[in-house]
Amino acid sequence: MRAARDGVVIAGGGLAAQRCAETLRRKGYGGRIRIAAAEPVAPYDRPPLSKELLAGEVDGASLAYRPLGWYRDQQVELLLGRRAVGLDAARRRLHVDGGSELRYDDLLIATGSRARRLPDAEGFANVHMLRDLADARALRRAVIRPGAHLAVIGAGFIGQEVAATARSLGAEVTIVEAAAAPLDALLGSDLGHWFSQLHRDEGVRVLCATTVSVFHGRDAVEEIELADGRRLPCDAVVVGIGVVPATEWLQGSGLPAAGGIPVAAGGRTALPHVYAAGDVASPFDEHAGAHVRSEHWEAAARAGTDAARAMLGLEPGRHTQSSFWSDQYGLRIQYVGHARDGDVVEIDGVPAERDFTAVYRRAGRPVAALLVGRPHALPEVRRSIESGSQIFSGTEYLKETA
């Protein structure tokens, strides 16, 4: 890739954007690099938002991927508070808010995702999402008071992490989940119920198989009424019902403005000189036989790196099965592979003691694993899934989902 006049423009300021810029410079690219980030702060690490930052153990500045001096030294221009609002691929122009446009030779779309909203919860001052630094700071102010009543709508990993952190701060926490158990569709009912019990053992109220019917209150939610008639007093509400890719600004560009952007190897989109990585991208998944989005940290890091390599005419790096981790109540929980593909689950260890590995198999071959309290076992488990080899002989049962 020659160092052309307009260089590389990166729309978005998350992990994929950062890794793309770093890889370009590390591989010798000498052209212009600009990162147009919607937030007014330099790219930072997001997993701690629901844990260490919410708990007050770190501040926002410490989450930055690089000190500001790095961007100066590497000649990476940070355009902060500049949200992408449109794309003219024929003229190679990225439009950002304020009426400006950025010319590019190559563009990486890495605008991430936004929290899925509950329409009935809109307009209440104490209803929170958790996608960025501002969200985390606002939520911390709401739950830092011991005894505060927090309702968490949705029992995905983010909702569970918020619940665990808020509980550690002394809040009274209730999780409301529409499914029969947390993560039921992904992990199956048995392990879903294990997560329910984990939180109940820590004093969190977990209400499954129900939804919110009415939010009662004037400017702030004072009480939540559930579909089964129960009422929950609350001082704050967190909505954690998933995310949607931030692609609405691509309307009329030739790329999908809803859902993920299908990409080929290296993050290449259907448009020339336009790449996508991170939450907005849908790479082809050989296991599923379709384009599938991933919202995991490792996937975003890898995709940003691969997009930079593709811009430089290099082959993508070697990939291993991506994994995801969650920290709850001082416990490291890790997940690797595709549990939805499994039909049998094998357990090694003692779930009641928070020390076990659950391996999902299909036709005898391991396809995924959940590790609880065993952080050092992940490399071996990952290798076994990739090779299809036996990991251990444990207690086996059918995977059951609602």
N, C-alpha and C positions, 0 to 999 in steps of 0.2 A: 504494500500500500504506500503510494507516494505521499509526501507531506504536502497536500494541496492547500489552496488558500483558505477555504472555509473550514476545513478540518472536521472534527467529530463533535457533534452536539449530542448530549445525553439529557433526555427529558425525564426528570425524576431524581431524587436525592437519597435513595435507599442503598441497600447492600449491593444489588446488582450494578447500580450506577457506579458506586465506589470501586468495585472490583474491575469493572470495565476500564475506568480511567487508570487504575494502578497497572493493569496488565499492558495497556497500550504503551505506557512509559517504560515499563520494565522490558518490553520487547523491542524498544528502540524507536517507537513512533515519535517523530519530531514535529508533527503538525499541531495545529491549535486544538485544544480540548476545552469544551465548555459544559458545565453541569448546570442545568436550569432546574432548581429545586423549588417546590411549592412552599415549603416551610422556610421561615426566616433564619434557620440555623444550618450549620454545615452537616453533612451526612453523619448519622450516628446509629449505634446498635439498638435495635428495638426490643429484643427479648427481655432485657431487664426492666422494661416499663411496668410489667405486671408483677414484678418480683422486687428486685433490689431498690429500684427508684420509688415504687409505690410504698415500700417499707421505710424509706428515708435513709437507706444504707449508702446510697450514692446520689450524686447530683447530676443534672443534665450535662454539664460540661465534661464530666468524666466518661460519658458514653460516646463521645466523638470518635470516629474511626481513626482520624488523623488530626494532629494539631493544625491550626490555620497556616503555620509556617510551611507545612508539607505542600499545600496547594500552591503557595508562592514559589517554593523551590522547584516544584515539578511543572510549573507554568500550567496549572489546571485552573481555569477561571470558574469561580463560584458565582452564579447568578441566583441569589437567594430571594425567596418570596416571588418567584417568577413561575407561575403555574402554566403548563401547556394548555392551550385552548383550541388549537386547530393545526392541521397539517395539510400543506400543499406539496404533495410528493413530486408532482410533475416539475415544479420549479425549485424543489429542494428547499422548502421554507417551513420552519417550525414557528407557529404563532404562539406567543405567550401573552398573559394578561397585561393590560396597560397599552395594548395596541402595537407592541413591538413584534418583529419577526427576526428569526435567526437563520441565516443561510448555513447550509451544511454540505459536506461531501458525503458523509455517512451519519446516520441518525440511529441512536439506540433509544427505544421506548422502554422506560423502566419506571412508569408512574405508579406502580404498586396497586394497592386495593383500598377500598373504603369500607367502613363498617356497614353491614346490612341494618336497616332501621326498622323500628316498629312504628307505623304511622300514628297509632293511638298514643304513643309516648312523646310525640313531637311537641315542643313548646314548653315543657316542664323544665324548670331551672335545675332540678336535682337529678335529671336523667343523664347518664354518662355513657359514652363509648370509650374504647381504648385502642386508638390506632397511632397516636403520636405523643410527643413530649407534653404538649399543652393538655391533652386529655388526661395523661397520667398525673400531672400536677394538680389539675382540678379535682380528680378523684381522690388524691391523697388528702386534700383539704377537707373532703367530705367524710372520710372514714377515720381520720387520725384521732378523733375523739372516742375514747373507750366507751363502749356501750351503745355506740351509734348502730342503728338498724339498717343493714344493707341487704337489698334484694338483688340477686344476680340472675338474670334471665338468660338461660342457655348454659349447658354444662359441657361445652367443648373444653379444650385445653386452656384457652385464655380465660374463660369463665371460672374454671376450677382454680387457676393460678391466682386470679383476683380474690376469689373466696378464701383461699389459703392465706394469702398475705393479709387481707383485711382481718381475718380471724386472729392472726398473730399480733395485730395491733389492738386487739381487744374489742373489735366490732362484733355485734350479733348478726350472723350471716344466714340467709336463706337462699338456697339454689332452687330455681324453678326450671324444670326440664320437660319438654313435650314428649320425649321418648320414654320408654319403660325404664331406661337406665342411662347414665352418662356414656357417650361414645358407643352406644348400643349398635348402631348401624356399621360402625367400623370394626369394633373388637368383639362383638357378640355379647349376649346377655350376661354370661357368667362373669366376665371381666368387667363389664359395665357395672354390675352390682358390686364388684370389688371396689371400684372408685366411689360409689355411693357410700359404702361402709367406711372407707378411708376418711371421708369428710365428716361423717357422723361421729366417728371416734374422736374427732378433734372438736366436736361441739357445733358443727354446722348442720343446720336443718336442710335436708335434701328432699324435695317434693318432685316426684317424677310422674309421668303420664298425665300431666295437666298443663294448662296454658293460662296466660293472663286474659281475663275477660274485660276488666275495667280498671283504669288508673283513676283513683279518687284524689282530688285536690284542686286547688285553684292555680296558683303560680308554680307550686311544687307538688310532687306526689306525696301524699300523706299516708295513703293506704292502697294496697293492691288487692283487687278482688279476682280470685281465680275462677276458672270455668266450673270447678266443682263446688263453688260457693264459699270456700274459705277466704278469709281476709288477713292480709299481712301488713302491719304497720311498718313504715319505712322512712328513714331520713335521707336515703339515697338509693338510686337504682342504677345498675350497670346492665346494659343490653349487650350480650355476647352471643349473637345468633348467626355468626359467620360474616364473611366479607364478600364483596363483589369487585371484580377488577375495575380499576379506574380508567375506562376506555371511552366514556361517553363523549369526550372531546374529539374523538376520531370520526365523528359523524361526517359523512361525505368525503372521507379521505381515500376510500378504497379498501380500508381495513375494518373489521367488525367493531362497532361502537357499543356492543353489549356482549358480555362473556369474554373469554380469553381470545388472544390473537394466535391463530395457528402458526407455528414456526417449524422450519426444517432444522437440520444440523447447523450449529453455530448461531441459532436464533434468527435465521433469515426468514423474513416475512414474504408475502406475495408481492411486495413493492420493492423495486431495486433500490439498493443502498439504505434500506430501512430494516432494522433489527429490533427484536423485542426480547426482554428477559425479566425474570422475577414473576411476581403475582399476575402480571398482565398477559404473560405468555402461556401458550398451550403446546408444549412439545409433544411429539409423537411418542406414545408409550407402547413399547412392544408387548408388554404384559397384557395391557387392555386392548391392544389393537386399534387405538384411537388417540386423538389429541386430548391430553389431560393436563389440567393446571396443577401446579404444586405450590403450596403456600409456605413451604419449609425454608428455613434459613440456609441450609446447605445447598438446596436446589437453586436459590437465588444467587448465592456466591459462585457456584459453578457456571450458571448461565451467563452471568456478567463477564466472567473470564472467557468463556467460549465465544461470546459475541465479539470481544476484542480480538481474539485470535482469528476469527473469521474475517474481520475487517482487514487484518494484516495478511490474509491469504494462508493462514496456518490451519492445520487440522485441529479439531477439538481435543482437549486433554482426555486421558483415560478416566472413566467414571466408575465409581463403585455404587452400590445401593445407597441411596441417600437415607439419612436418619433424622429424627426429630427428638428433642428432649424437652422435659418439663420438670421444674423444681417445685415441689409442694411439701410443706411441713418438714423441710430439711432433707427430703427424699428425692433422689435423682431417678426420674422415670424416662426411659428411652424407647424409641420405636423405630423399626427399620423394616423396609420392604412394603408389601401390599397385602395387608391382612384380609381385605375384601375377597382376595382370590382363594383364601383358605377354606377348607370344609371341616378340618379336624384341628384341634388345639391340644398341644402337649405341654404339661406343666412340670418344671423342675424347681424344687424349692417349696417354701411354705408361704402362700399368699397372706395368711393371717399374721405372719411375722414381718411382712413387707420386704421379703427377700425371695424373689423368684424370677424365672424366665418362662414366658409363654411363647411357644413356637407354633406358628400356623403352617399347616401342611395341606398340600393338594396332590392327590395321587402319590402320597408318600414323600413328596419333595417339599422341603421347607421353602415358604414364600414370604414369610414375615416373622417378626418377633417383637415382643414387648418385654423389656427388662426393667425390673423394679429393684432398686438398691444394689445393682451390680454394674456400675459404670465401667469397670475394667474388662468386662466380658464382651463388650460390644464388638471389638475388632474380630474376635473369633467367630461370633455369631454371624456377623456380616459376611465373613469369608465362607461360612458354611451355607448360607443362603445363596451366594453367588455360584458356588460349586455344586450345590444340591446334595451335599454330604450330610451324614447323620451328625446331630449336635449332641444329643443325649437321649437316654431312655427315661421318660418320666410318666406321669399320669396322663392318660389320653382320654379326650371326650369330644363329642361332636360340637362344632361351633353352632350356636343357636342365636339367631337375631330375631328382633320383633318384626 
